[in-house]
Amino acid sequence: MTVIPKLDLQDRVALITGAGNGIGRETARQMAARGAVVGVNDLKAEFVDPVVEEIRAAGGRAFGVVRNIASREGIQSAVEQARAEGGRFDILVNNAAWVRYQAVPEVQPETVERMLDVGFKAVVWGIQAAAAAMEPDRGGAIVNVASTAALRSTPNSLVYAGIKAGMLGLTRAAAAELGARGIRVNAVCPSAVPTEGTQRNRNAERDAFRVARTPLGRLGTVQDIARSICYLASDEAGFVTAQTLAVDGGVTFTNI
C-alpha cells in the first residue's frame, strides 16, 4: 500500500503578515504545527507576542516580527528579519489588510490610501522582497490572501473589491515571472469568515442568509482557510502556481 505523507512544512521559514489574529494567527499555528519556523508579523508586540508564546508552548518554533508592512521599507525589513532568524526564507503569506466598507459617495482619499498601502502596495513590495530572499536552488511559495469579493462583489465594497481583484492580477503576473526560479505564487479567496476583524460587519440575520446561500451549509472558519494556505505553501502543491482557490463552501460559483 502506498503511504501518502501528511502535509509537511518541516524546517521551512515562513513570514505571515497580519498574524496577530484571525486567518493570519491560525495560519501561523498550523504552519508551526507542520514543522515550519514561523515569523509572526503585526503592528504591535501586544498582538504578536501571544501568538509566538502559544506556538512555542505547543512545541513549535516562532519569532515575532513587529513591523508596519504598509511601506516598501517595512515589508523588506520584515522579510530580512525572517531570513536572518531562520537562516533561509521559503514562504510568504500576504495576509495583512485594513478594511472599510463604504458606499460610493462616502469613499474618502485617506481611506483609499490606507487600504491600498496595506492591501495592495504591501503585496507588491512583499513579492519583491520575498523573491530576493528565496534561494535560487530551493525556490519558495507566496500565498496571497484575497477574497471572494474579487470574484463576486456586493454593495459598499468599491475599494475593497478592487484591491482584492488587483491582488489576483499580481498573483498571476508574479507567477509568470518567478516560475523559472521555482517560486510559486497563488491566492486564496475566503468567503465571509468569522474573525475578530469581521465582527463589526456580522450579525445573526446576515450570517443566516450567508449560510442559506452556501452549498455546504455553514460559514467557513479560520481553520478552513489556514489549511488551504498551508497546502499551497507545501510541496503537495509543487505544480500549482498562478491559481486562485476560492475557499467558500461553493457560494461564489453556485446560485441556491
MARBAKE-503753 format. One record per residue (C-alpha): x, y, z. Coordinates in pm, 1 decimal, padded with zeros to 6 digits. Layout:
% residues N
<r east="X" north="Y" up="Z"/>
...
END
This chain:
% residues 256
<r east="00000.0" north="00000.0" up="00000.0"/>
<r east="00130.5" north="00344.2" up="-00091.7"/>
<r east="00179.2" north="00567.1" up="00211.7"/>
<r east="00068.0" north="00924.0" up="00144.9"/>
<r east="00269.1" north="01167.5" up="00358.9"/>
<r east="00092.7" north="01425.2" up="00571.0"/>
<r east="00118.6" north="01782.5" up="00453.0"/>
<r east="00465.3" north="01879.5" up="00573.1"/>
<r east="00640.0" north="02214.9" up="00610.2"/>
<r east="00933.2" north="02085.5" up="00814.3"/>
<r east="01208.6" north="02346.8" up="00860.3"/>
<r east="01058.9" north="02589.1" up="00608.1"/>
<r east="01093.3" north="02950.5" up="00718.2"/>
<r east="00772.6" north="03147.7" up="00675.9"/>
<r east="00658.4" north="03504.8" up="00729.7"/>
<r east="00288.6" north="03570.4" up="00777.1"/>
<r east="00175.6" north="03932.9" up="00770.5"/>
<r east="-00112.9" north="04041.7" up="00988.5"/>
<r east="-00077.0" north="03728.3" up="01200.6"/>
<r east="-00189.2" north="03876.7" up="01530.7"/>
<r east="-00542.1" north="03745.5" up="01489.5"/>
<r east="-00789.3" north="03576.3" up="01258.3"/>
<r east="-00671.8" north="03391.4" up="00949.8"/>
<r east="-00310.6" north="03500.2" up="00997.1"/>
<r east="-00295.6" north="03373.9" up="01352.6"/>
<r east="-00444.6" north="03036.5" up="01264.2"/>
<r east="-00210.3" north="03004.0" up="00965.1"/>
<r east="00086.5" north="03068.3" up="01194.8"/>
<r east="-00037.1" north="02798.1" up="01432.9"/>
<r east="-00091.4" north="02543.3" up="01157.8"/>
<r east="00237.0" north="02609.3" up="00979.4"/>
<r east="00426.9" north="02574.1" up="01305.5"/>
<r east="00241.2" north="02250.9" up="01383.4"/>
<r east="00353.3" north="02120.7" up="01043.7"/>
<r east="00717.9" north="02191.2" up="01125.1"/>
<r east="00774.3" north="02541.3" up="00987.5"/>
<r east="00970.6" north="02815.6" up="01159.8"/>
<r east="00716.5" north="03097.2" up="01163.3"/>
<r east="00767.6" north="03472.9" up="01164.3"/>
<r east="00456.2" north="03626.5" up="01320.0"/>
<r east="00407.8" north="03979.5" up="01190.8"/>
<r east="00177.8" north="04253.1" up="01312.6"/>
<r east="00184.9" north="04618.5" up="01405.9"/>
<r east="00231.6" north="04585.4" up="01780.6"/>
<r east="00404.7" north="04348.9" up="02021.4"/>
<r east="00077.0" north="04309.9" up="02212.5"/>
<r east="-00067.8" north="04138.6" up="01901.6"/>
<r east="00242.3" north="03937.0" up="01813.4"/>
<r east="00370.8" north="03810.9" up="02148.6"/>
<r east="00068.0" north="03598.3" up="02248.2"/>
<r east="00079.0" north="03413.0" up="01915.6"/>
<r east="00452.4" north="03343.5" up="01945.4"/>
<r east="00409.5" north="03227.0" up="02305.0"/>
<r east="00120.0" north="02999.0" up="02211.8"/>
<r east="00316.6" north="02835.7" up="01930.6"/>
<r east="00623.5" north="02783.4" up="02149.4"/>
<r east="00411.7" north="02641.9" up="02432.0"/>
<r east="00278.7" north="02384.3" up="02185.9"/>
<r east="00633.2" north="02283.1" up="02089.4"/>
<r east="00655.9" north="02485.5" up="01769.8"/>
<r east="00911.2" north="02738.2" up="01652.3"/>
<r east="00815.2" north="03102.3" up="01607.6"/>
<r east="00952.8" north="03452.6" up="01643.2"/>
<r east="00792.3" north="03794.3" up="01646.5"/>
<r east="00823.9" north="04042.9" up="01361.5"/>
<r east="00680.5" north="04370.3" up="01488.5"/>
<r east="00666.8" north="04585.9" up="01177.1"/>
<r east="00430.0" north="04812.7" up="00989.5"/>
<r east="00439.4" north="04642.7" up="00649.8"/>
<r east="00243.3" north="04923.7" up="00480.1"/>
<r east="00560.7" north="05053.7" up="00313.3"/>
<r east="00834.9" north="04908.8" up="00098.3"/>
<r east="01086.9" north="04952.6" up="00377.8"/>
<r east="00857.4" north="04791.2" up="00633.0"/>
<r east="00791.2" north="04469.2" up="00443.9"/>
<r east="01152.0" north="04448.1" up="00326.9"/>
<r east="01280.1" north="04467.0" up="00683.1"/>
<r east="01023.9" north="04206.0" up="00791.6"/>
<r east="01144.1" north="03962.2" up="00524.5"/>
<r east="01506.8" north="04035.7" up="00609.0"/>
<r east="01443.5" north="03964.2" up="00977.5"/>
<r east="01268.3" north="03636.8" up="00893.6"/>
<r east="01558.8" north="03525.8" up="00677.0"/>
<r east="01814.5" north="03622.7" up="00940.9"/>
<r east="01629.8" north="03445.6" up="01222.3"/>
<r east="01552.0" north="03134.5" up="01020.4"/>
<r east="01873.9" north="03110.3" up="00820.5"/>
<r east="01673.0" north="03088.0" up="00497.3"/>
<r east="01342.0" north="03210.8" up="00356.3"/>
<r east="01080.8" north="02988.0" up="00197.1"/>
<r east="00723.7" north="03112.8" up="00240.8"/>
<r east="00549.8" north="03449.9" up="00240.1"/>
<r east="00180.9" north="03479.7" up="00323.7"/>
<r east="00047.3" north="03824.3" up="00230.9"/>
<r east="-00244.3" north="03830.5" up="00472.0"/>
<r east="-00247.2" north="04178.6" up="00627.2"/>
<r east="-00535.0" north="04409.7" up="00538.4"/>
<r east="-00700.1" north="04728.7" up="00656.4"/>
<r east="-01063.5" north="04739.4" up="00551.6"/>
<r east="-01350.5" north="04987.2" up="00541.6"/>
<r east="-01677.2" north="04913.7" up="00363.5"/>
<r east="-01833.0" north="05233.2" up="00229.5"/>
<r east="-02093.0" north="05337.2" up="-00024.2"/>
<r east="-01952.6" north="05509.3" up="-00332.1"/>
<r east="-02042.3" north="05866.1" up="-00221.9"/>
<r east="-01876.7" north="05811.3" up="00116.5"/>
<r east="-01533.4" north="05696.0" up="-00001.8"/>
<r east="-01258.8" north="05934.4" up="00109.3"/>
<r east="-00897.1" north="05972.6" up="-00011.6"/>
<r east="-00745.3" north="05876.8" up="00323.0"/>
<r east="-00944.2" north="05552.8" up="00328.2"/>
<r east="-00835.2" north="05461.5" up="-00022.9"/>
<r east="-00471.1" north="05536.8" up="00050.4"/>
<r east="-00455.3" north="05332.4" up="00368.6"/>
<r east="-00634.1" north="05035.2" up="00212.4"/>
<r east="-00400.0" north="05048.1" up="-00086.9"/>
<r east="-00089.4" north="05076.0" up="00132.7"/>
<r east="-00172.1" north="04767.2" up="00338.5"/>
<r east="-00373.0" north="04557.5" up="00094.5"/>
<r east="-00206.3" north="04619.3" up="-00241.9"/>
<r east="00126.0" north="04802.6" up="-00224.5"/>
<r east="00248.6" north="04579.5" up="00058.9"/>
<r east="00176.6" north="04278.3" up="-00161.5"/>
<r east="00383.6" north="04427.4" up="-00444.7"/>
<r east="00677.1" north="04503.5" up="-00216.4"/>
<r east="00633.7" north="04174.7" up="-00030.8"/>
<r east="00659.3" north="03974.2" up="-00351.1"/>
<r east="00968.4" north="04173.4" up="-00447.7"/>
<r east="01135.2" north="04122.0" up="-00111.0"/>
<r east="01045.4" north="03752.7" up="-00089.0"/>
<r east="01176.9" north="03680.4" up="-00437.3"/>
<r east="01507.9" north="03844.5" up="-00347.0"/>
<r east="01533.3" north="03644.9" up="-00022.2"/>
<r east="01449.8" north="03300.0" up="-00163.6"/>
<r east="01741.5" north="03080.2" up="-00267.3"/>
<r east="01750.7" north="03003.7" up="-00642.3"/>
<r east="01812.9" north="02633.1" up="-00583.7"/>
<r east="01520.3" north="02594.4" up="-00342.4"/>
<r east="01258.4" north="02834.0" up="-00476.9"/>
<r east="00967.0" north="02904.8" up="-00249.6"/>
<r east="00599.4" north="02982.4" up="-00220.9"/>
<r east="00399.5" north="03303.1" up="-00192.5"/>
<r east="00033.3" north="03288.8" up="-00094.6"/>
<r east="-00182.8" north="03599.2" up="-00123.1"/>
<r east="-00498.3" north="03616.7" up="00086.3"/>
<r east="-00759.2" north="03780.3" up="-00134.0"/>
<r east="-01137.5" north="03744.9" up="-00100.2"/>
<r east="-01443.2" north="03618.7" up="-00284.1"/>
<r east="-01518.2" north="03991.3" up="-00320.2"/>
<r east="-01261.5" north="03980.0" up="-00601.4"/>
<r east="-01488.7" north="03734.2" up="-00784.3"/>
<r east="-01839.7" north="03835.8" up="-00685.9"/>
<r east="-01887.3" north="04173.7" up="-00524.1"/>
<r east="-02153.1" north="04330.5" up="-00303.9"/>
<r east="-02256.6" north="04692.9" up="-00247.2"/>
<r east="-02034.2" north="04915.6" up="-00033.4"/>
<r east="-01717.6" north="04732.8" up="-00139.5"/>
<r east="-01583.7" north="04950.0" up="-00422.1"/>
<r east="-01231.2" north="04989.7" up="-00284.0"/>
<r east="-01210.0" north="04653.2" up="-00108.4"/>
<r east="-01327.4" north="04452.3" up="-00409.3"/>
<r east="-01097.7" north="04648.5" up="-00640.4"/>
<r east="-00792.6" north="04584.4" up="-00423.5"/>
<r east="-00867.2" north="04214.4" up="-00386.3"/>
<r east="-00923.1" north="04177.7" up="-00760.8"/>
<r east="-00593.6" north="04356.7" up="-00818.2"/>
<r east="-00426.6" north="04109.4" up="-00585.1"/>
<r east="-00532.3" north="03827.4" up="-00818.4"/>
<r east="-00365.4" north="04010.3" up="-01106.8"/>
<r east="-00047.4" north="04045.9" up="-00902.8"/>
<r east="-00062.5" north="03672.9" up="-00826.8"/>
<r east="-00077.2" north="03569.7" up="-01192.4"/>
<r east="00186.4" north="03818.5" up="-01306.9"/>
<r east="00429.9" north="03721.0" up="-01030.9"/>
<r east="00374.8" north="03351.3" up="-01103.3"/>
<r east="00454.4" north="03406.4" up="-01469.6"/>
<r east="00776.4" north="03591.3" up="-01392.5"/>
<r east="00907.4" north="03396.4" up="-01094.5"/>
<r east="00822.5" north="03042.5" up="-01201.7"/>
<r east="01158.4" north="02996.7" up="-01372.8"/>
<r east="01319.4" north="03040.8" up="-01030.8"/>
<r east="01098.5" north="02777.0" up="-00872.8"/>
<r east="00885.3" north="03033.2" up="-00689.8"/>
<r east="00514.9" north="02951.6" up="-00691.9"/>
<r east="00257.6" north="03227.7" up="-00638.4"/>
<r east="-00106.5" north="03153.3" up="-00560.7"/>
<r east="-00405.7" north="03319.0" up="-00396.8"/>
<r east="-00686.1" north="03206.9" up="-00171.0"/>
<r east="-01026.3" north="03374.4" up="-00175.1"/>
<r east="-01211.8" north="03319.8" up="00152.1"/>
<r east="-01580.1" north="03397.7" up="00181.2"/>
<r east="-01718.0" north="03556.2" up="00498.9"/>
<r east="-01523.0" north="03401.4" up="00786.3"/>
<r east="-01594.6" north="03491.2" up="01149.6"/>
<r east="-01287.7" north="03664.6" up="01294.3"/>
<r east="-01217.4" north="03950.0" up="01532.4"/>
<r east="-01174.6" north="04181.4" up="01234.8"/>
<r east="-01503.0" north="04093.5" up="01063.1"/>
<r east="-01717.2" north="04111.6" up="01377.3"/>
<r east="-01842.3" north="04463.4" up="01303.4"/>
<r east="-01990.0" north="04351.0" up="00969.6"/>
<r east="-02169.3" north="04043.8" up="01107.9"/>
<r east="-02497.1" north="03974.4" up="01282.1"/>
<r east="-02718.6" north="03668.9" up="01324.4"/>
<r east="-02951.8" north="03760.6" up="01039.5"/>
<r east="-02668.7" north="03820.3" up="00795.0"/>
<r east="-02490.6" north="03501.8" up="00897.3"/>
<r east="-02810.5" north="03301.3" up="00847.1"/>
<r east="-02850.6" north="03449.6" up="00499.0"/>
<r east="-02493.9" north="03354.5" up="00410.0"/>
<r east="-02535.9" north="03001.4" up="00539.7"/>
<r east="-02857.8" north="02958.1" up="00338.4"/>
<r east="-02673.3" north="03055.3" up="00018.4"/>
<r east="-02376.2" north="02824.6" up="00080.5"/>
<r east="-02399.2" north="02471.7" up="-00067.3"/>
<r east="-02204.4" north="02322.5" up="00225.3"/>
<r east="-02448.9" north="02478.7" up="00468.4"/>
<r east="-02215.0" north="02664.3" up="00702.4"/>
<r east="-01980.1" north="02958.3" up="00726.3"/>
<r east="-01612.1" north="02899.7" up="00672.6"/>
<r east="-01366.7" north="02902.8" up="00961.6"/>
<r east="-01014.7" north="03033.3" up="01001.3"/>
<r east="-00907.2" north="02667.5" up="01017.3"/>
<r east="-01053.0" north="02606.0" up="00670.1"/>
<r east="-00860.7" north="02896.9" up="00521.7"/>
<r east="-00534.8" north="02818.9" up="00702.4"/>
<r east="-00536.3" north="02458.9" up="00578.9"/>
<r east="-00569.1" north="02581.6" up="00221.1"/>
<r east="-00283.1" north="02827.0" up="00268.3"/>
<r east="-00063.9" north="02552.3" up="00413.2"/>
<r east="-00142.9" north="02329.6" up="00116.9"/>
<r east="-00046.9" north="02597.0" up="-00136.5"/>
<r east="00275.7" north="02665.3" up="00055.1"/>
<r east="00373.4" north="02297.9" up="00065.1"/>
<r east="00535.3" north="02057.2" up="-00179.2"/>
<r east="00195.1" north="01889.8" up="-00216.5"/>
<r east="00114.4" north="02188.6" up="-00439.9"/>
<r east="00450.2" north="02169.0" up="-00615.3"/>
<r east="00298.7" north="02200.9" up="-00964.7"/>
<r east="00036.9" north="02459.9" up="-00867.2"/>
<r east="00100.1" north="02824.9" up="-00945.1"/>
<r east="-00089.9" north="03131.1" up="-01074.5"/>
<r east="-00408.2" north="02986.5" up="-00925.4"/>
<r east="-00696.3" north="03138.4" up="-00733.3"/>
<r east="-00854.5" north="02899.9" up="-00484.2"/>
<r east="-01199.4" north="03001.8" up="-00362.4"/>
<r east="-01237.2" north="02861.6" up="-00011.2"/>
<r east="-01603.6" north="02946.1" up="00026.1"/>
<r east="-01818.0" north="02635.3" up="00059.3"/>
<r east="-01921.8" north="02676.6" up="-00302.7"/>
<r east="-02107.3" north="03005.7" up="-00263.2"/>
<r east="-01925.1" north="03203.7" up="-00532.2"/>
<r east="-01991.2" north="02976.7" up="-00827.5"/>
<r east="-02336.9" north="02849.8" up="-00741.3"/>
<r east="-02680.3" north="03005.1" up="-00703.8"/>
<r east="-02902.2" north="02849.4" up="-00440.6"/>
END
